[in-house]
Amino acid sequence: MAIQFTLDNKASDGTSLVTHLLSWDHKQYISTFTPRELEAAFGPGDEGLCDDEYNREKGYTDPERYWVAEDGSSWGIAWRWGEPRLRGGTGGRHSDGTVHPPKTTANEFVEFLKIELSRKACPSCGFRKEPGDPVHGGFRCGCWQK
């Protein structure tokens, strides 16, 4: 059964860079994300890090988006220097002593994003991707790129 994820842009506490947990295909998939594309699909993100000059100088210039999994772990897509990155955290240690969420959940989160992005309609023209369409995320119409 698939893990359920709930959008919660305030769930960034305790997360860290976990892109290394992803399969090669999932790394390639998220590398194509743009801030505008995710905003078109999921609405405004958390601009906490890009609100001040100190963080902007460190490369944090785009809003982040976070989801909470039913197991309490947090997952997000964030940008540094314009590059998308997977962030994740458990909010504590697992019973096996690990701090980072498991690879399986990281990859399941990216699968969740694929499904959700395929369900979203372009807010400008209403175009909706067909399931299984190889054009990822965003919208084939190109409106999200403008």
N, C-alpha and C positions, 0 to 999 in steps of 0.2 A: 504494500500500500504506500502511496506517495506521501511524503511529508508535506504538511500544510505550512505555508508561509504567510504572514500578515504584515503588510506595509506599516512601518513605524519609524519615521525618520529621526526619532529621538533615541533610538536603540543603539547608538554608536559607542557608548561607554564600554570599555573592556575589549574592544575589537582591535585587531592588528592586521597587518598585511598577511594574507594567506593564499595568495595567487598560486604559490608553489604546490598547493594541495590539488590543483586541477589537472585533469588529463590534458594532453596536448591539444585535442580538438576543442575543449572548453576554454583553454587559454586563448586559442585563436579566435574563438567566437566572441569572448568579451573584449578582445583587443580592438574590435570594430565598433564598439559602442561610442556614442557621442553624448555629451551632456544634453544637448537639445533633443535628441532622440528619446532619451529616458524621460525628459520632462514632458514631451508630447504624449508618451504612453502612460506615465504614472503621476504626472503633476509635479509641482515644485518640490525640490529637495531641500535638505538642511544646508543652509549657507553659513553655519557656525564657524567653520574653519576659514572661509574666504571673506569673512567680515572685517578682518583687521590686516593692516599692512604687513605685520610680522609674518603671518601665515602665507599671505600672497607672495611675499619674497621667497618663501620656502617651496613655492610651486602649487599651493593649494588655492586654486582660483575658480573651481566649479562646485556646485552643490552636490552633496552626497545623498544617496538613497539607501535606506536600511529596511530590512524585514526581520521579523522574529519567527523562528521555527517553533513548532509545537513542543519541541524538547527544551525550549528556553534559550537556545543559541541565537545569536544575532548574525546577520549576513548583510553585506552591503556592497554597492559599487561606488567607488570613490575615484577621484582623479588627482594625480600629482604630475605637474609639468604637462598637462593635457593628455596623459596616458591613463586609461581605465585600469583599475586594480580591484581585486576581490579582497574585501575585509571580512573578518569573522571573529567570533569569540563565544566562549561558553558561559561567561559570567562566573567562572570558577573552575575547579578541577573536576574531571570525570572520575568515576569510581576506579578506573584503571590508572589514575595518576596523571593523565595527559591534560594539558591546558587548552590546546587548540582543538577545535571541532574536527571530527573525522573526515577523511578524504571523501568518503561516500556521501556525506551530507553536503560537502562543498560542491561536488559534481551534481548532486540532485538539485541544489539551489540553482545552478546554471540551467539545468533542464527546465525547472520551474519558470525561469525568466524567458526561455525560448517559447514555452507554451503561452505565457501571459503576453509576450510581445506579439505573438501570432494572432492573438484574439483582439488586440487593440485596433481601433479604426483611426485613420488619420483625422485629427481634429479640424483640418482645413478643408479637405475634400470628401472625407468619409470613406476613402479607400480602405479595404480590409484585406489583409493577406489571407491566402488559402493555407490551411494546415499542410505542412510538409513542403511549403514553398522554400526553395533554397536561398532566397533573398532574406537575410536575417533581420530581426528587429525592426525598427523604424517602419518605413512604408515605402513600397516600391514606387509610389507616385513621386517621391522626392520632395514633397512639401516640407518634411521635417528638416531638410538640409538648407532651407532658405533662411 
